[in-house]
Amino acid sequence: MTDSAQTAPPAIAIRDLQKRYAAQDGTEGTLALKGVSFDVPQGQIFGLLGPNGAGKSTLINILAGLVNKTAGSAEIWGFDIDASPRNAKRSIGIVPQEIVFDPFFTPFEVLENQAGFYGIAKRLRRSKELLDAVRLADKRDAYARTLSGGMKRRLLVAKAMVHSPPILVLDEPTAGVDVDLRRQLWELVTQLHEDGVTVVLTTHYLEEAEQLCDRIAIIDQGKLIANKPTRELVEMAREKIVRVTVDRDLAEAPAHEAFVKSEKLDERTAEITYNKDTMSAGQVLALMQQQGFIIDDVTTREADLEDVFVQLTGTG
């Protein structure tokens, strides 16, 4: 990311965003968003994470113009979603979780129709270029209903990009798809990002977010509970695990007050969790040797985003 990207206005600016859904019985409805505020920097892949029901989809639907907010403000590429809704919508492309297009149109027709909805003149449409970009040029004239699941996902990305928005939002794009398709989708997203598109991603695959995202925000129960560069977020996990194989059978897991947790995995292997702020793996091994164990093998595991997610949300 360049210095100019760091100093540029945010791609998306959200301030004290609230959404309360009305209850059918006349009582006060559910408050899905409870005053959420954050910026999405230009030129980044930004992760928006949270457990099911945290409020992620509500927030995205507000940006897409599908849900009306209760309070607060949101700007997309500098355009307020209330004061300049048309410009705001032209600045963002949404790839939804659900596969939504007419199955009786061809991929080319799907893109042409979508471009027409945005009022793009025929001579300015990019349908062929987009089909090439998502590797569907050979399916241009096939019925959309005959496409595989992976092809349909890629067509949704192309559909979201027909009006050349500077921001692309992908809502759980790899949920329920196989590993090969996930790889294809992320190659496509990475290419769009390299071409200058700001990408907002929601995913339940934490490893995916850790590998792809420059920055991650976590929402839980309608509140923003973290918003940091990915590496800083991972560093929030203070616990580390060392797996130790010893020279004799273990009657029980090794115990010491300095250990956060100790678990016997098999007759000669134990996993010990410790706080890396207060001790090191070497100190763990020294404590075990003091108890008479001879160490045959050692492996360690660094904290990752999943550890932080569980720590912050309490969600396994």
Backbone bond lengths (Angstrom), bond angles and torsions (degrees), N, CA, C in turn:
res aa  C-N    CA-C-N  psi(-1)  N-CA   C-N-CA  omega(-1)  CA-C   N-CA-C  phi
1 M - - - 1.458 - - 1.513 109.67 -
2 T 1.334 117.13 134.03 1.449 121.72 -176.38 1.509 111.04 -82.16
3 D 1.378 114.66 164.59 1.457 119.74 177.30 1.515 111.26 -62.46
4 S 1.352 116.47 -35.54 1.468 119.37 179.83 1.511 111.35 -64.99
5 A 1.355 116.64 -34.51 1.460 119.55 177.50 1.511 111.00 -66.44
6 Q 1.348 116.11 -35.07 1.458 119.51 -178.66 1.529 111.45 -69.17
7 T 1.373 116.45 -32.36 1.466 119.66 -177.25 1.519 112.63 -95.22
8 A 1.327 118.56 -6.63 1.460 121.64 -179.12 1.525 110.03 -70.30
9 P 1.342 116.80 156.70 1.470 119.36 174.09 1.529 109.63 -58.60
10 P 1.328 117.41 153.63 1.469 119.00 -178.64 1.516 112.09 -65.37
11 A 1.322 115.83 148.52 1.461 120.34 174.81 1.528 110.29 -65.79
12 I 1.329 115.95 -40.92 1.474 122.54 176.11 1.521 107.60 -133.41
13 A 1.322 116.40 132.36 1.470 122.05 177.22 1.526 108.64 -123.76
14 I 1.321 116.31 118.10 1.468 122.42 -178.05 1.520 108.42 -117.08
15 R 1.331 116.27 128.88 1.457 121.12 -177.28 1.536 110.29 -131.07
16 D 1.343 114.65 119.12 1.464 122.69 174.03 1.529 111.58 47.75
17 L 1.309 116.49 45.17 1.468 121.31 -176.46 1.531 110.25 -75.19
18 Q 1.330 114.55 127.96 1.460 121.01 -178.82 1.525 109.79 -130.60
19 K 1.317 115.32 145.11 1.456 120.93 173.87 1.513 109.92 -144.22
20 R 1.331 114.26 121.39 1.467 120.61 175.13 1.520 108.22 -116.32
21 Y 1.323 115.89 122.95 1.461 120.86 177.28 1.523 109.32 -85.19
22 A 1.303 117.06 134.22 1.460 121.49 -178.80 1.522 110.47 -69.65
23 A 1.316 115.31 142.06 1.468 120.91 176.57 1.525 109.28 -90.36
24 Q 1.327 116.62 143.89 1.460 120.60 -177.52 1.522 112.43 -72.98
25 D 1.339 117.08 -23.49 1.459 118.95 -176.99 1.528 112.54 -89.86
26 G 1.319 117.08 8.51 1.462 120.26 177.32 1.517 114.15 88.92
27 T 1.319 118.08 -8.32 1.462 120.21 178.30 1.527 109.17 -80.71
28 E 1.337 115.43 170.49 1.447 120.06 179.59 1.526 109.51 -65.41
29 G 1.330 116.34 128.73 1.456 121.07 -174.15 1.519 113.31 -78.97
30 T 1.315 114.51 -177.94 1.461 122.33 -178.03 1.529 110.83 -72.91
31 L 1.331 116.09 132.38 1.458 121.45 175.19 1.531 107.07 -92.06
32 A 1.334 115.49 100.93 1.467 120.70 -174.14 1.520 112.23 -81.40
33 L 1.327 117.36 -33.37 1.468 122.09 175.81 1.514 108.41 -124.97
34 K 1.335 116.69 129.70 1.458 121.46 -170.77 1.526 111.74 -117.43
35 G 1.341 115.14 60.20 1.453 118.76 177.12 1.515 113.75 78.93
36 V 1.321 116.85 52.51 1.468 122.08 -177.75 1.528 109.88 -83.25
37 S 1.333 116.63 134.96 1.468 122.58 177.64 1.522 109.86 -137.57
38 F 1.322 117.18 128.24 1.465 121.71 170.95 1.526 109.11 -169.78
39 D 1.335 115.71 164.06 1.463 123.17 175.76 1.513 109.40 -113.04
40 V 1.326 115.87 145.55 1.461 121.81 169.18 1.522 106.82 -105.11
41 P 1.344 118.77 110.58 1.468 120.62 -178.72 1.526 112.08 -64.39
42 Q 1.312 115.93 146.98 1.454 120.25 175.24 1.519 110.81 -63.27
43 G 1.326 115.68 144.11 1.449 121.02 171.27 1.512 115.59 78.79
44 Q 1.331 118.38 10.42 1.463 120.70 -179.34 1.525 110.91 -110.23
45 I 1.335 115.28 163.40 1.465 121.38 161.58 1.516 105.80 -97.58
46 F 1.314 116.26 114.51 1.465 123.25 -171.01 1.525 108.52 -110.57
47 G 1.325 116.44 123.06 1.457 120.71 179.68 1.512 111.86 -92.53
48 L 1.325 116.33 133.71 1.467 122.57 174.91 1.517 106.77 -118.49
49 L 1.338 115.86 107.13 1.456 121.33 -172.31 1.517 110.99 -117.54
50 G 1.318 115.26 162.61 1.458 121.07 176.68 1.513 110.32 164.25
51 P 1.335 117.55 158.31 1.467 120.61 177.91 1.522 110.99 -64.19
52 N 1.331 116.61 167.89 1.465 120.66 172.96 1.521 109.70 -56.65
53 G 1.327 115.80 135.38 1.454 119.90 178.99 1.507 114.48 81.39
54 A 1.334 117.80 8.54 1.471 120.86 -177.04 1.522 112.44 -73.47
55 G 1.345 117.67 -25.49 1.458 121.35 -178.15 1.515 113.96 119.89
56 K 1.338 118.15 3.65 1.462 121.48 -177.48 1.523 111.91 -61.92
57 S 1.325 116.30 -50.44 1.469 119.59 -177.40 1.523 111.25 -66.23
58 T 1.329 116.95 -35.40 1.464 119.66 176.28 1.519 110.25 -60.42
59 L 1.327 116.40 -44.76 1.465 120.75 -179.44 1.533 110.45 -62.57
60 I 1.327 116.91 -45.28 1.464 120.34 179.97 1.523 110.81 -64.39
61 N 1.315 117.48 -39.91 1.467 120.29 179.72 1.524 111.92 -66.99
62 I 1.325 116.96 -29.60 1.468 119.87 173.89 1.530 109.65 -67.07
63 L 1.311 117.19 -44.40 1.462 120.73 178.18 1.523 111.30 -63.21
64 A 1.326 116.18 -34.64 1.464 120.54 -179.14 1.520 112.89 -78.08
65 G 1.334 117.00 -10.46 1.455 119.94 -178.06 1.509 114.08 84.47
66 L 1.335 117.28 12.88 1.462 121.46 -178.61 1.520 112.58 -92.05
67 V 1.333 117.13 -20.10 1.464 123.05 179.76 1.525 108.09 -130.37
68 N 1.322 116.86 136.10 1.463 121.58 177.63 1.523 109.63 -87.12
69 K 1.329 116.03 129.89 1.462 119.95 177.71 1.529 109.86 -72.26
70 T 1.332 115.07 157.78 1.459 121.05 176.77 1.522 111.23 -88.71
71 A 1.335 116.10 -38.49 1.469 120.98 -179.85 1.514 108.54 -158.50
72 G 1.349 114.59 169.49 1.452 120.47 179.57 1.517 111.54 90.82
73 S 1.335 115.87 -170.44 1.462 120.18 -177.72 1.518 110.35 -142.61
74 A 1.325 114.87 158.67 1.457 121.62 175.36 1.519 108.42 -146.72
75 E 1.314 115.73 132.31 1.455 121.73 175.80 1.525 109.25 -119.14
76 I 1.341 115.73 136.79 1.452 122.77 177.93 1.523 107.54 -118.85
77 W 1.339 116.01 114.42 1.466 122.64 -178.53 1.533 110.78 55.92
78 G 1.340 115.58 35.07 1.459 121.21 178.23 1.504 114.98 88.85
79 F 1.326 118.98 -3.08 1.466 122.84 -178.17 1.525 110.07 -104.30
80 D 1.313 116.78 122.93 1.455 121.60 176.98 1.528 109.46 -67.67
81 I 1.335 116.51 134.28 1.463 119.28 -174.87 1.525 112.63 -68.07
82 D 1.354 117.75 -19.15 1.462 120.77 176.50 1.525 111.62 -92.83
83 A 1.331 116.69 -45.83 1.464 120.55 -176.05 1.531 112.23 -75.62
84 S 1.330 117.61 -33.61 1.475 121.51 -178.33 1.528 110.34 -133.81
85 P 1.334 117.30 61.76 1.468 119.60 -174.25 1.525 113.79 -61.51
86 R 1.329 117.75 -36.48 1.464 120.10 -178.65 1.531 110.89 -65.30
87 N 1.340 115.91 -47.93 1.468 119.61 179.54 1.528 111.53 -65.99
88 A 1.339 116.18 -36.73 1.464 119.69 178.58 1.532 110.12 -62.36
89 K 1.335 116.99 -44.69 1.462 120.52 -178.34 1.523 112.00 -68.09
90 R 1.334 116.75 -31.82 1.462 119.49 179.01 1.534 111.28 -73.26
91 S 1.320 117.14 -14.33 1.460 121.23 -176.61 1.518 112.89 -94.46
92 I 1.331 117.43 0.66 1.457 119.51 -175.08 1.524 109.99 -139.93
93 G 1.328 115.42 141.70 1.457 121.54 172.84 1.516 108.73 -118.48
94 I 1.319 116.26 133.98 1.464 121.45 -176.34 1.530 109.45 -113.30
95 V 1.323 115.96 126.50 1.462 121.37 172.41 1.528 106.62 -105.44
96 P 1.335 118.11 104.42 1.473 120.39 -173.65 1.523 112.24 -77.14
97 Q 1.336 114.59 167.79 1.469 119.93 175.73 1.518 110.81 -65.05
98 E 1.341 115.73 -41.82 1.462 121.19 -175.40 1.525 110.11 -82.59
99 I 1.309 115.98 147.70 1.456 120.83 175.68 1.521 108.07 -83.30
100 V 1.337 116.63 111.04 1.464 121.13 -172.28 1.536 110.75 -128.56
101 F 1.321 116.01 99.74 1.454 123.31 166.05 1.526 107.38 -166.10
102 D 1.316 115.56 161.50 1.465 120.81 -177.23 1.527 109.33 -68.09
103 P 1.327 118.06 120.36 1.469 120.31 -176.26 1.520 113.69 -69.28
104 F 1.348 117.47 -12.02 1.459 120.14 -177.58 1.523 112.82 -95.03
105 F 1.348 117.31 -0.67 1.451 121.11 171.93 1.528 109.61 -93.11
106 T 1.313 114.99 154.14 1.462 119.47 173.04 1.537 108.00 -81.06
107 P 1.351 118.07 161.80 1.463 119.41 176.68 1.530 112.61 -54.09
108 F 1.333 117.17 -40.25 1.465 119.70 178.98 1.526 110.43 -62.68
109 E 1.328 117.22 -42.73 1.466 120.94 179.50 1.528 111.41 -66.88
110 V 1.336 116.85 -36.88 1.467 120.50 177.30 1.525 109.98 -57.68
111 L 1.321 116.35 -46.17 1.462 120.42 -178.14 1.527 111.44 -71.63
112 E 1.324 116.90 -39.13 1.462 119.86 178.55 1.525 110.70 -63.66
113 N 1.320 117.05 -43.16 1.466 120.21 179.30 1.522 110.99 -63.35
114 Q 1.346 116.69 -43.81 1.459 120.53 -179.89 1.524 110.76 -62.34
115 A 1.333 116.57 -41.18 1.465 120.47 177.37 1.525 110.24 -62.73
116 G 1.324 116.15 -37.89 1.462 119.89 177.65 1.512 112.25 -63.05
117 F 1.335 117.10 -38.11 1.466 120.61 178.23 1.534 111.20 -60.84
118 Y 1.332 115.97 -30.59 1.470 120.60 178.55 1.527 112.39 -88.59
119 G 1.326 117.05 3.29 1.458 120.33 177.87 1.508 114.12 71.47
120 I 1.331 116.91 26.27 1.463 120.45 -179.31 1.531 109.24 -83.08
121 A 1.330 116.99 124.68 1.462 121.87 179.61 1.524 110.26 -59.84
122 K 1.336 116.69 147.27 1.461 120.80 -175.45 1.530 112.50 -56.69
123 R 1.322 116.44 -37.70 1.461 119.27 -177.49 1.530 112.03 -69.58
124 L 1.345 117.12 -16.59 1.463 121.20 -178.25 1.529 113.13 -102.40
125 R 1.312 116.50 -1.04 1.463 118.84 -177.03 1.530 111.13 -74.78
126 R 1.336 115.44 151.01 1.467 122.18 -172.80 1.526 111.76 -117.33
127 S 1.316 117.38 27.57 1.464 120.77 -172.00 1.524 112.29 -58.26
128 K 1.332 117.59 -47.67 1.464 120.12 -179.41 1.530 110.52 -64.84
129 E 1.329 116.41 -42.67 1.469 120.97 179.46 1.521 111.22 -61.08
130 L 1.322 116.19 -41.53 1.468 119.94 -179.05 1.523 111.54 -69.80
131 L 1.330 117.27 -38.47 1.464 119.60 177.05 1.528 110.40 -63.39
132 D 1.333 116.62 -37.03 1.464 119.85 175.25 1.529 110.19 -63.41
133 A 1.328 116.18 -42.96 1.463 121.01 -175.60 1.523 111.67 -64.18
134 V 1.339 117.06 -35.93 1.472 119.89 -178.53 1.528 111.83 -98.27
135 R 1.332 115.98 13.41 1.462 123.00 174.87 1.524 112.45 60.68
136 L 1.313 115.23 44.77 1.465 120.35 177.86 1.529 111.45 -124.60
137 A 1.327 117.15 16.48 1.465 119.88 -177.69 1.528 111.23 -59.13
138 D 1.347 116.89 -35.72 1.467 119.48 -178.32 1.527 112.36 -76.51
139 K 1.340 116.71 -8.63 1.474 121.05 178.47 1.534 111.18 -107.72
140 R 1.307 116.32 14.13 1.465 121.48 -174.33 1.527 112.80 -49.51
141 D 1.340 117.74 -42.63 1.462 120.82 -172.74 1.525 113.16 -109.40
142 A 1.334 117.20 13.77 1.473 120.19 174.63 1.521 109.16 -83.91
143 Y 1.327 117.32 152.01 1.460 119.09 174.90 1.533 109.11 -65.88
144 A 1.335 116.13 138.57 1.464 119.97 -177.55 1.522 111.66 -59.68
145 R 1.344 116.62 -28.69 1.472 119.29 -178.07 1.527 112.00 -69.04
146 T 1.338 117.51 -17.51 1.464 120.33 -179.40 1.526 112.56 -88.81
147 L 1.324 117.30 -5.10 1.465 120.37 -178.97 1.522 110.96 -73.85
148 S 1.306 116.48 151.38 1.464 120.89 173.91 1.521 109.35 -70.72
149 G 1.335 115.61 168.68 1.461 119.37 179.48 1.517 112.44 -59.25
150 G 1.337 116.14 -39.92 1.456 119.67 179.73 1.511 112.29 -66.72
151 M 1.310 116.83 -39.62 1.465 120.80 178.07 1.527 110.70 -64.10
152 K 1.319 116.02 -40.05 1.469 119.67 179.29 1.528 110.50 -63.95
153 R 1.330 116.95 -39.46 1.467 120.23 177.68 1.525 110.46 -61.80
154 R 1.335 116.26 -43.58 1.464 119.60 -179.66 1.522 110.98 -66.93
155 L 1.329 116.38 -35.08 1.466 119.54 177.34 1.531 110.67 -64.86
156 L 1.335 117.07 -35.47 1.468 119.70 176.88 1.527 111.35 -62.45
157 V 1.347 116.46 -38.53 1.466 119.45 177.72 1.528 109.91 -63.91
158 A 1.334 116.61 -44.86 1.465 119.93 178.60 1.533 110.62 -61.90
159 K 1.324 116.55 -40.98 1.464 120.75 179.74 1.521 111.04 -60.93
160 A 1.339 116.56 -38.38 1.469 120.54 -179.65 1.517 112.04 -70.71
161 M 1.339 117.67 -17.36 1.463 121.14 -174.85 1.531 113.37 -104.53
162 V 1.342 119.00 6.30 1.473 120.19 -174.14 1.523 112.23 -61.89
163 H 1.330 117.67 -30.39 1.464 120.46 -177.67 1.531 111.89 -98.67
164 S 1.343 115.86 16.27 1.471 122.65 176.80 1.524 112.87 52.48
165 P 1.330 117.87 51.67 1.463 119.39 -179.74 1.529 110.82 -71.53
166 P 1.325 118.19 147.66 1.467 120.14 177.15 1.524 112.87 -76.88
167 I 1.344 116.95 -11.39 1.469 121.68 -177.68 1.520 108.95 -126.62
168 L 1.324 116.90 132.94 1.459 122.87 176.36 1.521 108.61 -122.10
169 V 1.337 116.76 127.67 1.458 122.26 178.65 1.524 108.40 -111.62
170 L 1.324 116.55 125.03 1.461 121.98 178.94 1.523 108.74 -114.85
171 D 1.323 115.60 114.20 1.461 121.61 -176.97 1.529 109.28 -98.07
172 E 1.334 116.24 102.71 1.463 122.99 -179.97 1.534 111.45 49.54
173 P 1.331 118.36 54.18 1.469 119.56 -173.88 1.518 114.46 -68.50
174 T 1.336 118.14 -22.38 1.466 119.49 -176.49 1.522 112.75 -108.69
175 A 1.327 117.06 13.36 1.469 119.60 179.28 1.528 109.68 -64.70
176 G 1.326 115.40 122.99 1.456 120.16 174.91 1.514 115.62 77.09
177 V 1.333 118.61 12.96 1.461 119.59 179.09 1.522 109.29 -108.12
178 D 1.331 115.61 161.63 1.465 118.63 -175.33 1.526 111.30 -79.01
179 V 1.329 114.94 170.98 1.462 121.26 -173.69 1.522 111.33 -61.66
180 D 1.326 118.01 -41.67 1.458 121.08 -177.94 1.518 111.20 -64.15
181 L 1.330 116.68 -41.12 1.461 120.19 178.73 1.529 110.56 -66.61
182 R 1.327 117.29 -40.01 1.467 119.79 176.50 1.517 110.32 -57.40
183 R 1.325 116.94 -43.49 1.461 120.81 179.68 1.535 110.31 -62.02
184 Q 1.339 117.26 -43.85 1.460 121.04 179.83 1.530 111.19 -62.17
185 L 1.317 115.84 -43.39 1.462 119.62 -179.41 1.515 111.38 -63.43
186 W 1.333 116.72 -41.40 1.462 118.86 -177.67 1.516 111.88 -73.38
187 E 1.332 117.59 -29.05 1.468 119.42 171.87 1.528 110.04 -62.83
188 L 1.334 115.73 -41.25 1.467 120.49 179.02 1.525 110.92 -65.75
189 V 1.333 116.59 -45.80 1.467 120.73 -179.49 1.526 110.53 -63.51
190 T 1.338 116.46 -41.66 1.464 120.14 179.12 1.520 110.86 -61.91
191 Q 1.328 116.88 -39.10 1.461 120.12 178.85 1.522 110.97 -65.84
192 L 1.347 117.05 -43.54 1.464 120.28 177.53 1.530 110.48 -59.91
193 H 1.330 115.90 -41.76 1.458 120.91 178.45 1.525 110.91 -62.22
194 E 1.332 116.70 -42.90 1.464 120.18 178.33 1.520 111.67 -64.47
195 D 1.334 116.00 -26.02 1.466 120.64 177.62 1.528 112.32 -81.42
196 G 1.340 117.13 0.85 1.457 120.57 174.26 1.510 115.90 106.73
197 V 1.333 118.20 2.22 1.457 121.15 -179.59 1.530 109.92 -80.32
198 T 1.323 116.37 133.46 1.466 121.25 171.85 1.521 107.83 -80.74
199 V 1.319 117.28 129.80 1.464 121.66 -174.68 1.521 110.04 -116.07
200 V 1.339 116.42 130.08 1.462 122.71 172.12 1.525 107.16 -111.69
201 L 1.319 115.85 126.99 1.459 121.39 -172.75 1.521 110.88 -125.77
202 T 1.339 116.06 129.85 1.462 119.09 165.78 1.525 107.40 -109.69
203 T 1.302 116.56 139.04 1.460 120.92 -179.26 1.517 109.61 -157.18
204 H 1.334 115.64 152.65 1.465 121.00 171.26 1.520 110.84 -96.13
205 Y 1.328 116.75 -6.36 1.460 120.41 179.12 1.524 108.22 -88.99
206 L 1.326 116.59 98.22 1.453 120.18 -173.45 1.522 111.80 -67.50
207 E 1.321 117.37 -33.32 1.459 119.99 176.83 1.528 110.21 -61.57
208 E 1.323 115.12 -37.96 1.460 121.74 178.36 1.529 110.37 -61.78
209 A 1.315 116.16 -48.18 1.464 120.68 -179.88 1.522 111.13 -63.00
210 E 1.322 116.59 -40.15 1.463 120.15 -178.35 1.527 111.22 -64.59
211 Q 1.328 116.43 -36.45 1.460 120.36 -178.10 1.523 112.18 -77.67
212 L 1.342 117.52 -34.43 1.459 120.74 -170.24 1.521 114.52 -96.88
213 C 1.326 117.66 -34.88 1.464 120.56 -165.28 1.526 113.07 -87.81
214 D 1.330 115.16 138.34 1.463 121.11 172.86 1.525 110.62 -77.16
215 R 1.311 115.71 -34.73 1.468 121.86 -176.39 1.525 108.34 -145.13
216 I 1.326 116.20 149.68 1.465 120.24 -177.21 1.522 109.89 -135.97
217 A 1.339 115.01 133.81 1.462 121.74 169.71 1.526 108.13 -111.32
218 I 1.324 116.55 140.58 1.467 121.44 178.63 1.524 108.93 -118.00
219 I 1.327 115.73 128.11 1.460 122.58 177.21 1.519 108.45 -111.93
220 D 1.325 116.11 135.96 1.465 120.68 176.88 1.520 108.56 -141.14
221 Q 1.318 116.41 127.39 1.465 122.52 179.40 1.533 111.43 52.56
222 G 1.324 115.43 40.81 1.450 120.78 175.22 1.509 115.99 80.39
223 K 1.340 117.27 4.15 1.467 120.88 -178.92 1.523 110.53 -119.72
224 L 1.326 115.70 146.92 1.458 120.91 173.51 1.522 108.17 -80.09
225 I 1.340 116.90 120.34 1.465 119.66 -177.40 1.528 112.27 -112.42
226 A 1.333 117.69 -8.83 1.463 120.60 175.81 1.522 108.75 -161.39
227 N 1.329 116.03 146.76 1.460 122.09 175.34 1.523 106.97 -158.53
228 K 1.339 116.26 94.73 1.457 120.98 -173.31 1.525 110.60 -146.01
229 P 1.338 116.80 159.49 1.465 118.36 167.36 1.523 109.68 -54.43
230 T 1.311 115.82 144.74 1.465 120.47 -172.93 1.525 112.43 -53.67
231 R 1.337 117.11 -44.40 1.460 119.65 -177.64 1.519 111.20 -64.30
232 E 1.325 118.02 -39.47 1.471 120.84 177.90 1.521 110.69 -64.60
233 L 1.322 116.17 -37.70 1.461 120.15 -179.47 1.521 110.38 -65.28
234 V 1.324 116.19 -44.07 1.462 119.68 178.53 1.525 110.90 -62.20
235 E 1.336 116.12 -36.03 1.461 119.99 -179.56 1.525 112.44 -67.60
236 M 1.338 117.00 -13.12 1.467 119.95 178.59 1.530 111.42 -68.16
237 A 1.304 116.55 -23.26 1.470 119.05 179.32 1.525 108.44 -76.39
238 R 1.284 116.50 113.28 1.464 121.12 -174.16 1.525 112.54 -93.00
239 E 1.310 117.11 -11.47 1.459 118.77 -177.44 1.525 110.87 -91.37
240 K 1.325 114.88 148.35 1.450 121.89 179.02 1.519 108.36 -136.44
241 I 1.306 116.47 151.19 1.464 120.81 -176.44 1.521 109.75 -116.91
242 V 1.321 116.46 133.76 1.457 121.59 172.92 1.531 107.54 -120.11
243 R 1.317 115.48 128.99 1.467 121.01 177.79 1.528 107.98 -103.45
244 V 1.320 115.78 125.62 1.460 121.54 -171.95 1.527 109.92 -123.37
245 T 1.339 115.21 131.50 1.465 121.32 171.51 1.529 107.78 -108.37
246 V 1.338 115.83 128.46 1.465 120.48 -174.89 1.526 110.61 -111.79
247 D 1.348 115.18 175.58 1.464 121.27 -170.68 1.519 114.45 -84.11
248 R 1.331 117.32 -5.47 1.464 118.40 -178.57 1.530 109.67 -145.81
249 D 1.321 115.68 166.54 1.458 119.95 -178.79 1.522 110.51 -64.28
250 L 1.328 114.67 143.55 1.461 121.19 178.24 1.525 110.12 -95.99
251 A 1.310 116.63 125.01 1.463 119.64 174.77 1.523 109.64 -70.94
252 E 1.350 115.74 -35.56 1.458 122.24 177.53 1.526 108.26 -155.66
253 A 1.319 116.48 172.69 1.458 120.12 -179.92 1.522 110.67 -65.10
254 P 1.333 118.03 140.58 1.470 120.41 176.98 1.515 110.20 -57.05
255 A 1.321 117.73 139.93 1.460 121.26 -176.24 1.518 110.88 -124.34
256 H 1.338 115.04 141.37 1.460 121.38 172.72 1.519 107.51 -163.21
257 E 1.306 117.47 146.19 1.461 121.50 -177.67 1.531 112.34 -64.25
258 A 1.331 117.90 -21.02 1.464 121.06 -179.89 1.527 111.92 -79.56
259 F 1.339 117.40 -16.04 1.458 120.47 179.92 1.530 109.91 -80.00
260 V 1.315 116.82 135.39 1.471 120.45 173.59 1.522 109.67 -71.40
261 K 1.333 115.71 -41.86 1.464 120.93 179.55 1.520 108.37 -155.67
262 S 1.322 117.22 146.65 1.454 121.86 176.47 1.521 108.38 -138.31
263 E 1.333 115.32 130.18 1.464 119.70 -174.40 1.525 109.99 -135.75
264 K 1.325 116.92 131.89 1.459 122.31 176.20 1.524 109.02 -83.18
265 L 1.339 117.19 122.27 1.462 121.19 -178.41 1.519 112.45 -93.01
266 D 1.322 116.03 -41.36 1.463 120.80 174.05 1.528 107.72 -150.67
267 E 1.325 117.70 -167.31 1.464 120.61 -172.51 1.531 113.02 -58.92
268 R 1.336 117.63 -30.04 1.465 119.36 -175.93 1.528 113.97 -127.76
269 T 1.319 117.41 8.61 1.466 120.20 -176.27 1.527 110.89 -124.39
270 A 1.326 114.85 135.53 1.466 120.48 177.76 1.530 109.13 -133.58
271 E 1.326 115.76 152.16 1.467 121.93 173.19 1.508 108.47 -113.64
272 I 1.323 115.79 126.88 1.462 121.13 -178.54 1.519 108.73 -118.80
273 T 1.314 115.89 126.25 1.462 122.25 177.54 1.518 108.24 -100.55
274 Y 1.324 116.01 133.10 1.464 120.08 -179.77 1.519 109.67 -139.76
275 N 1.316 115.77 161.43 1.458 121.78 178.30 1.519 108.65 -87.77
276 K 1.333 116.13 117.35 1.463 118.74 -174.34 1.530 112.15 -73.54
277 D 1.329 117.95 -7.71 1.465 120.31 174.63 1.525 111.72 -77.50
278 T 1.333 116.61 -23.92 1.462 119.95 -173.11 1.523 113.99 -113.08
279 M 1.344 117.30 -15.04 1.462 118.58 178.35 1.525 109.70 -156.50
280 S 1.316 115.77 172.79 1.460 122.17 -178.92 1.525 109.74 -120.15
281 A 1.334 115.72 169.82 1.460 119.92 176.94 1.529 110.01 -61.89
282 G 1.322 116.42 -36.94 1.465 119.38 178.49 1.514 112.40 -60.76
283 Q 1.335 116.40 -38.68 1.465 119.91 178.23 1.522 111.54 -68.32
284 V 1.338 116.88 -35.44 1.465 120.23 175.90 1.523 109.56 -61.02
285 L 1.335 116.45 -46.83 1.467 120.38 -179.14 1.528 111.30 -64.68
286 A 1.338 116.26 -37.64 1.466 119.78 178.71 1.522 111.18 -63.55
287 L 1.337 116.57 -40.16 1.466 120.48 178.62 1.530 110.57 -63.90
288 M 1.342 116.65 -38.50 1.465 119.04 178.59 1.538 110.72 -68.61
289 Q 1.309 116.39 -38.58 1.471 119.25 178.66 1.520 111.12 -65.63
290 Q 1.347 116.23 -34.34 1.462 120.04 176.21 1.528 110.99 -62.70
291 Q 1.351 115.86 -26.19 1.460 120.08 179.09 1.532 111.78 -88.06
292 G 1.335 116.06 6.52 1.461 119.85 173.67 1.514 115.38 95.99
293 F 1.338 117.72 5.86 1.464 119.90 -179.44 1.531 110.66 -86.18
294 I 1.338 115.74 142.34 1.458 121.97 170.39 1.524 107.44 -103.88
295 I 1.318 116.25 126.19 1.458 121.25 -173.52 1.523 109.92 -85.46
296 D 1.343 116.65 122.51 1.463 121.07 176.98 1.532 112.14 -94.20
297 D 1.322 117.31 -34.38 1.467 119.50 -176.72 1.533 108.94 -155.42
298 V 1.342 115.87 147.19 1.461 121.46 -179.65 1.520 109.88 -139.96
299 T 1.332 117.74 134.49 1.469 122.67 168.05 1.527 107.66 -133.36
300 T 1.334 115.94 149.80 1.461 120.09 178.76 1.518 109.39 -125.74
301 R 1.307 116.07 156.90 1.470 121.53 176.79 1.514 109.44 -129.31
302 E 1.344 115.64 125.19 1.455 120.47 176.81 1.526 109.61 -75.59
303 A 1.310 115.24 158.09 1.459 120.31 174.75 1.525 109.84 -64.18
304 D 1.318 116.90 148.27 1.449 120.74 174.14 1.526 109.45 -132.80
305 L 1.326 115.82 -176.26 1.460 120.26 -174.79 1.525 111.80 -63.04
306 E 1.321 117.29 -32.07 1.465 119.77 179.05 1.523 110.93 -61.87
307 D 1.334 116.57 -40.25 1.461 120.03 177.87 1.525 110.84 -60.92
308 V 1.346 115.94 -43.45 1.464 120.31 -179.88 1.521 110.31 -65.30
309 F 1.322 116.08 -43.50 1.465 121.05 -179.39 1.526 111.41 -58.16
310 V 1.320 115.68 -47.08 1.464 120.33 178.86 1.532 109.91 -64.68
311 Q 1.325 116.31 -41.55 1.466 120.80 -179.05 1.536 111.31 -62.07
312 L 1.341 116.84 -40.87 1.451 120.55 -175.88 1.532 113.36 -81.17
313 T 1.331 116.26 -36.90 1.462 119.72 -173.06 1.522 113.17 -103.22
314 G 1.336 116.11 -17.20 1.457 118.51 -175.90 1.520 111.79 70.99
315 T 1.353 116.35 19.17 1.460 121.22 -176.79 1.509 109.37 -106.36
316 G 1.325 117.04 120.49 1.450 120.64 178.22 1.507 111.54 -79.80
